[in-house]
Amino acid sequence: MKSMRLAKLKLLALSLILPGLAGLIISAMISVNYLDTLPRWPVPEQLRTEPRNIHGIVVYQTKQEDRKLNLMEYSSVGVFVLGLGLGLVYLEKWGSRQVREPGEDDELAEYPG
């Protein structure tokens, strides 16, 4: 039963870490695209007045673009950190279980011959 719980914990951790990491990669790709396409000076006619610093270069975007990218970045970080925390809990439980169970080396050491 406990091995089934550990397997579910491991699956849950991986199912959170991987999408969180994918979201971070996608938001980084969007940032690089913004760096290439967005203006370096405010353009009020296009409502591009929100500054964003990308690798030391300031580009101007709309409020909607800013909200969308911030939401993607922060939610991806949150999902990734949650998955990482569950992964650490899994490793702790798995390690403590390995210590309690006698290993193959212990059985060989007890052989009297």
C-alpha positions in Angstrom: 0.0 0.0 0.0 2.8 2.4 0.9 4.6 1.8 -2.4 1.4 2.7 -4.2 1.2 6.0 -2.3 4.8 6.7 -3.1 4.2 6.0 -6.8 1.2 8.3 -6.8 3.3 11.0 -5.1 6.0 10.6 -7.7 3.5 10.8 -10.5 1.9 13.9 -9.0 5.3 15.6 -8.6 6.3 14.9 -12.1 2.9 16.0 -13.5 3.5 19.4 -11.8 7.2 19.8 -12.5 7.0 19.2 -16.2 4.1 21.5 -17.1 5.7 24.2 -14.9 9.0 23.9 -16.7 7.2 23.9 -20.1 5.4 27.1 -19.1 8.6 28.8 -18.1 10.2 27.8 -21.4 7.2 29.1 -23.3 7.2 32.4 -21.4 10.9 32.8 -22.1 10.2 32.3 -25.8 7.5 34.9 -25.7 9.9 37.3 -23.9 12.5 36.8 -26.6 9.9 37.4 -29.3 8.8 40.6 -27.5 12.5 41.7 -27.5 12.6 41.3 -31.2 9.2 42.8 -32.2 8.2 45.4 -29.6 9.2 49.0 -29.8 12.0 50.4 -27.6 10.1 53.7 -27.0 6.5 54.1 -25.8 3.9 54.3 -28.6 0.7 55.8 -27.1 -1.2 55.4 -30.4 -0.9 51.6 -30.0 -1.3 51.7 -26.2 2.2 50.4 -25.8 3.1 52.2 -22.6 3.9 49.4 -20.2 7.7 49.0 -19.9 9.3 45.5 -19.6 13.0 44.9 -19.0 14.2 41.9 -21.0 17.9 41.2 -20.6 18.7 44.9 -19.9 16.7 46.2 -22.8 13.4 48.0 -22.1 10.6 47.3 -24.5 7.0 48.7 -24.3 3.9 46.6 -24.4 0.2 46.9 -23.8 -1.3 46.3 -20.4 -3.0 43.2 -21.7 0.3 41.7 -23.0 1.9 42.6 -19.6 -0.9 40.9 -17.6 -0.9 37.8 -19.9 2.9 37.3 -19.7 3.0 38.0 -15.9 0.2 35.5 -15.3 2.0 32.8 -17.4 5.4 33.4 -15.7 4.0 33.5 -12.1 1.7 30.5 -12.5 4.4 28.5 -14.2 6.8 29.2 -11.3 4.1 28.3 -8.8 3.3 25.0 -10.4 7.0 24.2 -10.8 7.8 25.0 -7.2 4.8 23.0 -5.9 5.9 20.0 -8.0 9.5 20.4 -6.8 8.3 20.5 -3.2 6.2 17.3 -3.7 9.3 15.8 -5.4 11.4 16.5 -2.3 8.7 15.0 0.0 8.7 11.9 -2.3 12.5 11.6 -2.0 12.4 12.0 1.7 9.8 9.3 2.1 11.5 7.0 -0.4 14.8 7.5 1.4 13.4 6.8 4.9 11.7 3.7 3.5 15.0 2.5 2.1 16.7 2.9 5.4 14.1 0.9 7.3 14.1 -2.1 4.8 17.1 -4.4 5.0 19.2 -4.1 1.9 20.9 -6.8 -0.1 24.2 -6.0 1.4 22.9 -6.6 4.9 21.7 -10.0 4.0 25.1 -10.9 2.6 26.9 -9.7 5.7 24.8 -11.9 8.0 25.7 -15.1 6.2 27.9 -17.0 8.5 29.9 -18.9 5.9 
